């Protein structure tokens, strides 16, 4: 799912955006705001993958709002004024919807969002690095530095050695599991672990350090135990 934010100071236009978002299966409405200031307050404590943003708004217009974001998500501008189109693409907007627009136009923009996100959440075929889309950026991650991966709905938290915060990316556990080398193992429906980072196995959990304990799920216990048995020194 692509979490999105809808922003428009006109209640009818905002209602239309919300309705159109609900008609696209891969879009999820995170919030709707009637001003850029309200949207900014929301983004201080939450994240989204995309913003559908009106340009002509009081106090802070949509264009200046997007330019003020440190790491803006994907943007689709909506406005009744065509002269903003060129400026919109200068800030790397995915699309530009000229009001009044219909559902078909909106679906086209939504498809472009999906293509952009799927194209950026990519894994290199080489064994040493992966490329992940996060916060409107593509980052390079050395596979050997990954400690573990945590699944949360449609997103993954990729915990990397030496980094206090995880990389959050729109990708499935199955997709990630398929692309990682054999030094990684799925030990729980929500966890993939780098086997080389395990310090200790204690009952139904693996210990990476004094503060990191990962559970071993019942469905994955047999395969994990087989792996351990194959590594025992006899």
Protein Blocks (a to p, Z undefined) as FASTA:
>chain_A
ZZdddddfbfklmmmmmmmmmmpmkbccfbdcfbfklmmmmmmmcccfbdcddfbdghia
fklmmmmpmbacddddddfbfklmmmmmmnopabdcdddddfklmmmmmmmmmmmmmmmm
ccdfbfkbccddeehiacdddfklpmbdcdehjbccdddehiabdcdddddfklmmmmpc
fkbccfbfkbccdfklpmbdehjaccfbfmlccdddfklmmmmmmmmmmmpcZZ
